[in-house]
């Protein structure tokens, strides 16, 4: 069993590299596209910059900061957690957990939530970083836990959903799911509302369960495994789900991007896509960073492409973020690109972190927050 698990973990890591790089054998030999020059229309101003330990580390972690009110929280791979004023960058508190963090950060209801490579879920007090509780799960936690104030829910690498009492950390319920034979290294963070817990699985399904008891409510498949090899049949939903109003958005690797009704799971529209880094939504459009490096804008009314920018082929893009009238994406060389929401053309670019940008940018009002792989956290505004 140990040898089998060792092989699978190696495969997970290899597949993660494939997922963010190339999508076919014919493209595997091609280098990342060189950046094209353009006349900048937008200039970004750095409001503050702060180092958060070792950042993402050497493995394919996807540690993403979180914002609650006027505070931004970030963690590094070695277990350093920091709370900072989001407008000044001033450090409010630091906490060293001294345990490898792999799922970060969930925040809300007075708690900061993290998951670890050793299969633990940790809740800290958001005001001072003091540990409130720590509970064990069945497998490593590679995405941030989520909370509705009553329960904290994590999705483990083996596709289990586990709910804990938010106050005590005692287990409330567990939902078993059968993971695919081969999966990308990672999972998406679940969505938790007062009534539902919604999660994307390695099988290409999105499921919703009752938040109180963990009983099934609906299930929707947005990707069907195809191909002869297990590699060709990978259809993970790893980029996390997006909830806007009563609509859930999800995208799978080698599958589709889809919009679903939150209460029923009914598909409102869908379109072929391949991504492991999630979507953004704004102004009636959905934006996707594809696994091959293309960024696409999709009209929600017709499910047709408004525009497609393929100038960043194989540049291992982050998930997109809607910022003002633009779409922001990062790449493996640490460049942050701003694209017009109207036609997808480049309007701005700045280099943030030479180690690369893997985490999806965060946006609050006129502020954009970018977390580089080396641990550099930067707050930006438009000049």
Secondary structure, DSSP 4 states (H G I P E B T S, - for coil): -HHHHHHHHHHHHHHHHHHHS-SSHHHHTSPPPPPPP------EEEEEEEE-TTTT-SS------EEETTEEEEE-TTSEEEEEETTT--EEEEEE--S-EEEEEEEETTEEEEEETTSEEEEEETTT--EEEEEE-SS---S--EE-SSEEEEE-TTS-EEEEETTT--EEEEE-----SS--S--PPPEE-SSEEEEE-TTSEEEEEETTT--EEEEEE-----SSSTTTT-----S--EEETTEEEEE-TTEEEEEEETTT--EEEEEEE--SS-EEEETTEEEEE-TTS-EEEEETTTTEEEEEE-TTTTS-PPPPEEETTEEEEE-TTSEEEEEETTT--EEEEEE--TT---SPPEEETTEEEEE-TTSEEEEEEE-
